Amino acid sequence: MANRDIFLLTKPPQSERAELCLRLMEHGDDPVLYLAGDGVYNLLDEALMEKWPGKVMACNEDLEARGLQAGERVRVPEDFYQLLVEEMVAEGSRIYSF
């Protein structure tokens, strides 16, 4: 199985952790970004979101709790955490949490 870098971001935009996440994603192997908690606020920064090199997933419950909607590029699966765990345990996955 090919390597995949999985990024879980729970920090808001312009935090040092979110910026570090973005820099690491730029060099990742087939990166996927999971946004949860305050990390869903990163969806508000359209210029920032255009830079994400991989696919983006957002937690529906966290979007609803903050009154946000995902754009067309963002997937909002019903089983966000189950999907996250399945990708984390897949062979070749590397996990980064911010």
Secondary structure, DSSP 8 states (H G I E B T S, - for coil): ---EEEEEE-S-TTSHHHHHHHHHHTT-SS-EEEE-GGGGGGGG-HHHHHH--SEEEE-HHHHHHTT----TTEE--TTHHHHHHHHHHSTTEEEEE-
